[in-house]
Amino acid sequence: MSRSQFSRRQFVQTSAAAAAAAMVPYWMPGKSLADDAKKNPLIFGCIGSNPAGRWSQIVPQILPLGNVVAVCDVDSRHADGANARVGGKADTYGDYRKLLDRKDIEAVTITTPDHWHTKIAIAAMKAGKDVYCEKPLTLTVDEGQDICYVAKKTGRVFQVGTQQRSEFAGRFLQAVAMVHAGRIGKLQKITAAIGTGPALGPFAKMPVPPELNWDVWLGQAPVADYTEHRCHGDFRWWYEYSGGKMTDWGAHHVDIATWAMNMGDSGPTTVEGTATFPNIPNGFNTAVTFQVHCKYDNGVDLLIRDDTENGITFEGDQGTFFVNRGTIRGKPVDALKDDPLPKDALLKLHKGKPLGDHMANFVECVRTREQPISDVFTHHRALSTCHLANIAIRLNRKLTIDPSIEQIIGDDEANAWLARDQREPYQI
């Protein structure tokens, strides 16, 4: 570990549930924000523009609030398609550094594969741009520390694309508010069910498409033969570029779990678990099935598993309820019909900002210079739990962690996995 790295580390489906959910206040971006956007639109540059990826989902949220003047992608088909999507007047780039050199661009979206997030985000902040970056934010714990360090140093507004904090009819905010209000008594256990990973391969070597700069796409990752199953939508099933289901869905559900237990500035003290892996040469290599147990010094247990209904179960000494993107249900939810949460509970939890549009939250915070609802610092700590879970199941042993210094204790091999070797010249 370098000296600079050390300094950074210091530094509703039932009727009752449906009725309860209907009582939850839900807001969309205010008229003042929309009016301001018409008079003074935020100038965006978009880095990463896969039409089948997250960029295509957030661009409808960008366009009412800002102007996209530049798009960048190492696949020229994607860049050209993105330009057409925003009206055909944007400049297109294959090198994100040229986009960041532009003084007119105020904010960037980063929707590249995960292993490129950190390098681009840091460069963007240093170039004076505010950042909206998709989840999962990083490839490693160490990268998260780097991003947090630069975010503090530059004072840039940084929103992570964990839209469960803003959208889906406020169900997740309702869940967090219920826990914080003691509606299940003392919180004891949270189960985050995130689904089973795929096991496909082997994949044959394929010619690199002429429109794709494969070496740049690989970036810091080791050199590998091209196959369409390594890049674009399938990159998340390779540890070289992502973390499988653990960081894909984990970035969402573990984030909400961490928020509910008020651990946004800390992490677990032990992590252990078991998993199965594909073990297919030149095939997907992230975990297929898994059971992980994380313990926190506040007495809460977090279980991360693949084999039950996708969503989050909160268990306290006085009740249990379940939430996912389509429902929130359980006796404590039913009880809201007669004993609702305070009318402003969700709004307070959302820092007084409008619910319903994650991008609008980002744009408003760019204007006010306040922290967005999914700030980089709390996301780093939540995602670090997912990274630690991956380390534990890959090494097949229990990890003991000191969350105050973000280090694994008494295990040099595991501690080394907090970072990755990075290929020249793509080091962060």
Secondary structure, DSSP 8 states (H G I E B T S, - for coil): --HHHHHHHH---SHHHHHHHHTS------HHHHHHHHHS-EEEEEE---TTSTHHHHHHHHTTTEEEEEEE-SBHHHHHHHHHHTTS-SEEES-HHHHHT-TT--EEEE-S-HHHHHHHHHHHHHTT-EEEE-SS--SSHHHHHHHHHHHHHH---EEE--GGGT-GGGHHHHHHHHHHTTTTSSEEEEEEE----------------TTB-HHHHHTTS------TTTSGGGGGGSTTT--THHHHTHHHHHHHHHHHTT-TT---SEEEEEEE----TTS--S-SEEEEEEE-TTS-EEEEESSS-SEEEEEETTEEEEE-SS-EESHHHHGGGTS---TTHHHHHTTT--SS-HHHHHHHHHHHT---TTBHHHHHHHHHHHHHHHHHHHHTS-EEEETTTTEETT-HHHHHTTS----TT---
